[in-house]
């Protein structure tokens, strides 16, 4: 019983209350997704340059170079295909 009381006192001092472990809200804006592959120049998928993020400037540059689609990483194991043409139309 004494051991339980010591743990409860430690938990109350450490977490503020016993039994609450609420996660802090993030105030940071999320990073743009990372581009993995690009499609369009030679009508085939090509590896993207390292650490390329899908920002408005990147979309404008890639559509200018002739790319039409991008494969972006949206999670640790998940990817998604994004149309660069539609993305550019939304910007203008």
N, C-alpha and C positions, 0 to 999 in steps of 0.2 A: 504494500500500500504506500509506503514511503517512497519507493522508487517511482511509482506512477505519479505521485504528487510532485516529485522533483522534475519529471519529464513534462508535466503540465505547466509548471512554472517556467521552465526553460522555453517551451513552445510559446507561451504567452509573451515572454520577453522578446523572443526571436521574431514571431510573426505578428505580434500585436494582439491577437486573440487566439484562443484555442480553436483549431479546426478550420480556420479560414486561410486559404492560399490563393487569393485572387490574383490574376495576372495583371500586370501594369499595362495600361493602354499605350500603344505606340503613337507618338506624335510625328514620326517621320513619314514623309511621302514615300510611297513604294518606288523602287527602282524600275526603270523600263526593262522589259523582258529582253533576254539575250538571244540574238539571232544565231542559229546553228548552221543552216544551209540556205542557199538562194537559188531561185529558178528563173530562167528567162533568156539569158544571153544566147546560149547555143541550144536552147530547148532541152536542157538537162539540169539536174541538181548539182550545185557546186558548194564546196565548203566555204563558209563565210570567214572573213578575217577574224582573228582572235579578239575577244572582248568587245564585239560589236553589239551595241544596244539599239533597240527599236525606238528611236526618238523621231520627232518631226523632221529634223534636219537630215537624219539618216534616210528616212523614207524618201525625201525629195532627191537626195543624191543617188539613191539606188534606182529610183524610177528614171532619173536622167541617164543613168548608165545602161538602162534597158532591162532591168530585172522586174519581174511581175509578181512573184510569190516569195514568201520567206517562211522557213520552218523555225519557230521560236520555242524556247524552253520555258514552260509555264510552271514546272515543278521539278522535283528531283528526278522523277522517272517519266514525266509527261511532256509531250511536245504538241504544238498546234500549228496548222498552216494558216498563214495570214496573207490576204491579197494586198499587195502594196498599192495597186491601182485604186482600190476602194478606200484604202487608208488615206491616200493622197487626195481623193475627191472629198472626203470628209473634212480635210484641213482647209480646202479652198471654198 
